[in-house]
């Protein structure tokens, strides 16, 4: 890779590595509503992870096929968040 794609990849890896503690909680400890952790930011962390992943792959790959592939993942995840919220009501 040459150009700005390397910097985009480094930024995506940096962001993803800081979300690793969000993958699982301590074993045997129930969720404390006073300290919800990452759940305070989003009720759908999987969809946000999909947006980050697809977005990180969308920009370095400049051809049309990759733009359609990763763009569809990004769009699906961004549309799924409000759809899941609406169905929960």
Secondary structure, DSSP 8 states (H G I E B T S, - for coil): --TTHHHHHHHHHHHHHHSGGGS---TT----TT--GGGGT-S-HHHHHHHHHHHHHHHH--SHHHHHHHHHHHHHHHHHHHHHHHHH-
